[in-house]
Amino acid sequence: MKKALLLVCVLSISVVTTACINSFAVQELNNKAMSFMDQGNYEEAIERLKSSIDLDESVFESHYNLAVAYTKSEDYVNALEAYKKAITLNPDFPDSYYSLAVAEENIVADLNSGILTLDDNGTLKKSETADDNSEIKDVKLSDSTKTYADELLKDSIRNYNEYLVRNQNAEDVEEVETHIKDLELKINNTLTEE
């Protein structure tokens, strides 16, 4: 009986120690990622944050910071998924909704300029003709891409509204409300053009 109790104690200490080490490693990876972001090295930041998530996928800050790093590197498709995961982990953080809405709008802009395309399976992909030196141009969107873009804009409106609900004392309330109205007009104009 004493040996069994000793074994349980040793295993418990081992589990607690491992959890503490993982927590410390996650924090260190997040700190290093923030340092890389401050330097403008988003790819290194993304790699650190992915490693942090591999160690503990339940840490909100890792997912939110990963989304921010993707946003700063203009990878809005991956940012979108990371913001959604961050919201799942902490639905009360208003900036997640605002940032998600911005990412959704940027995806629409990338679709309209030809940087992104929507394939037949509904998957967003970087256009084969898009490169860093090309000028932004308006492209002819398929009906399914137009529908997808409109849904993204509607979702961005919902996310801006959620930001305002969760952050009623925000300094940018009027600015966000005006932006929401502009998006609603944009969607209505798109629908009347068809």
Phi, psi and omega per residue, in radians:
M1 nan -0.723 3.135
K2 -1.130 -0.657 3.136
K3 -1.148 -0.700 3.120
A4 -1.125 -0.738 3.116
L5 -1.129 -0.717 3.105
L6 -1.093 -0.755 3.134
L7 -1.093 -0.748 3.101
V8 -1.088 -0.736 3.123
C9 -1.111 -0.781 -3.140
V10 -1.097 -0.778 3.121
L11 -1.116 -0.703 3.117
S12 -1.100 -0.774 3.108
I13 -1.090 -0.702 3.127
S14 -1.087 -0.766 3.140
V15 -1.135 -0.790 3.140
V16 -1.110 -0.747 3.140
T17 -1.100 -0.774 3.121
T18 -1.087 -0.741 3.124
A19 -1.086 -0.716 3.122
C20 -1.145 -0.744 3.126
I21 -1.107 -0.774 3.109
N22 -1.076 -0.741 3.134
S23 -1.072 -0.752 3.112
F24 -1.125 -0.763 -3.135
A25 -1.120 -0.711 3.108
V26 -1.064 -0.798 3.137
Q27 -1.112 -0.723 3.117
E28 -1.103 -0.756 3.112
L29 -1.111 -0.703 3.087
N30 -1.116 -0.752 3.115
N31 -1.088 -0.756 3.137
K32 -1.139 -0.702 3.113
A33 -1.073 -0.734 3.135
M34 -1.125 -0.640 3.089
S35 -1.108 -0.766 3.101
F36 -1.109 -0.696 3.121
M37 -1.116 -0.709 3.113
D38 -1.059 -0.502 3.133
Q39 -1.516 -0.103 -3.109
G40 1.459 0.182 -3.136
N41 -1.671 1.381 -3.011
Y42 -1.265 -0.564 3.138
E43 -1.112 -0.752 3.101
E44 -1.162 -0.676 3.101
A45 -1.073 -0.775 3.140
I46 -1.058 -0.761 -3.139
E47 -1.090 -0.738 3.120
R48 -1.113 -0.734 -3.112
L49 -1.210 -0.626 3.053
K50 -1.098 -0.712 3.101
S51 -1.126 -0.678 3.096
S52 -1.066 -0.770 3.133
I53 -1.167 -0.623 3.081
D54 -1.067 -0.612 3.122
L55 -1.297 -0.695 -3.129
D56 -2.703 1.774 -3.075
E57 -1.385 0.032 -3.111
S58 -1.652 0.067 -3.093
V59 -1.569 1.943 -3.129
F60 -0.950 -0.823 -3.047
E61 -1.015 -0.645 3.130
S62 -1.099 -0.778 -3.135
H63 -1.200 -0.747 3.139
Y64 -1.128 -0.800 3.126
N65 -1.109 -0.630 3.075
L66 -1.091 -0.760 3.113
A67 -1.068 -0.736 3.117
V68 -1.109 -0.747 3.123
A69 -1.093 -0.744 3.072
Y70 -1.082 -0.725 3.132
T71 -1.076 -0.807 -3.125
K72 -1.138 -0.494 3.100
S73 -1.568 0.122 3.093
E74 1.111 0.503 3.025
D75 -1.758 1.348 -2.997
Y76 -1.248 -0.455 3.131
V77 -1.143 -0.845 3.095
N78 -1.220 -0.576 3.088
A79 -1.063 -0.743 -3.139
L80 -0.971 -0.841 -3.129
E81 -1.145 -0.702 -3.128
A82 -1.182 -0.680 3.081
Y83 -1.117 -0.722 3.128
K84 -1.070 -0.723 3.118
K85 -1.150 -0.717 3.112
A86 -1.069 -0.721 3.128
I87 -1.140 -0.661 3.089
T88 -1.055 -0.705 -3.110
L89 -1.340 -0.584 -3.124
N90 -2.531 1.467 -3.085
P91 -1.242 -0.095 -3.093
D92 -1.674 0.040 -3.117
F93 -1.594 1.828 -3.000
P94 -1.033 -0.669 -3.061
D95 -1.076 -0.453 3.096
S96 -1.073 -0.720 -3.128
Y97 -1.187 -0.766 3.121
Y98 -1.063 -0.839 -3.101
S99 -1.158 -0.646 3.066
L100 -1.072 -0.754 3.122
A101 -1.069 -0.723 3.115
V102 -1.109 -0.761 3.124
A103 -1.069 -0.724 3.122
E104 -1.093 -0.745 3.096
E105 -1.106 -0.680 3.128
N106 -1.174 -0.588 3.066
I107 -1.121 -0.741 3.106
V108 -1.068 -0.759 3.119
A109 -1.084 -0.709 3.121
D110 -1.186 -0.588 3.048
L111 -1.158 -0.798 -3.122
N112 -1.133 -0.505 -3.119
S113 -1.630 -0.099 3.127
G114 1.540 0.039 3.107
I115 -1.184 -0.679 3.083
L116 -2.010 2.650 3.008
T117 -2.260 2.768 3.080
L118 -1.932 2.053 -3.106
D119 -1.407 3.124 -3.082
D120 -1.106 -0.382 3.118
N121 -1.552 0.015 -3.125
G122 1.428 0.348 -3.138
T123 -1.733 2.308 3.084
L124 -1.374 2.337 3.117
K125 -2.421 2.608 3.052
K126 -1.183 2.342 -3.113
S127 -1.144 2.499 3.115
E128 -1.208 -0.437 -3.117
T129 -1.583 -0.190 -3.113
A130 -1.370 2.314 2.990
D131 -2.463 2.980 -3.048
D132 -1.145 -0.383 -3.067
N133 -1.683 -0.083 -3.086
S134 -1.349 2.597 3.085
E135 -1.384 2.582 3.079
I136 -1.271 2.281 -3.113
K137 -2.389 2.735 3.045
D138 -1.431 2.372 3.135
V139 -2.068 2.802 3.090
K140 -1.423 2.038 -3.121
L141 -1.621 2.494 3.042
S142 -1.196 2.842 3.121
D143 -1.043 -0.695 -3.138
S144 -1.174 -0.617 3.104
T145 -1.223 -0.690 3.081
K146 -1.064 -0.777 3.124
T147 -1.079 -0.773 3.121
Y148 -1.067 -0.788 -3.129
A149 -1.099 -0.740 3.105
D150 -1.091 -0.712 3.105
E151 -1.122 -0.681 3.087
L152 -1.111 -0.731 3.121
L153 -1.135 -0.708 3.084
K154 -1.094 -0.703 3.114
D155 -1.165 -0.641 3.109
S156 -1.132 -0.641 3.070
I157 -1.081 -0.792 3.108
R158 -1.041 -0.708 -3.122
N159 -1.241 -0.657 3.041
Y160 -1.089 -0.742 3.105
N161 -1.094 -0.702 3.112
E162 -1.127 -0.670 3.060
Y163 -1.011 -0.797 -3.120
L164 -1.168 -0.664 3.120
V165 -1.120 -0.729 -3.067
R166 -1.487 -0.148 -3.090
N167 -2.430 1.055 -3.020
Q168 -1.118 -0.375 3.141
N169 -1.720 0.270 -3.127
A170 -1.080 2.545 3.139
E171 -1.265 -0.343 -3.050
D172 -1.809 0.408 -3.083
V173 -0.973 -0.897 -3.097
E174 -1.091 -0.727 3.130
E175 -1.087 -0.776 3.141
V176 -1.172 -0.724 3.108
E177 -1.070 -0.717 3.092
T178 -1.122 -0.731 3.131
H179 -1.112 -0.694 3.091
I180 -1.044 -0.778 3.128
K181 -1.089 -0.693 3.098
D182 -1.096 -0.732 3.110
L183 -1.131 -0.714 3.111
E184 -1.078 -0.726 3.086
L185 -1.105 -0.718 3.137
K186 -1.072 -0.768 3.127
I187 -1.149 -0.773 3.137
N188 -1.105 -0.682 3.113
N189 -1.164 -0.661 3.103
T190 -1.109 -0.733 -3.125
L191 -1.184 -0.609 -3.124
T192 -1.344 -0.393 3.113
E193 -1.246 -0.418 -3.050
E194 -1.378 nan nan
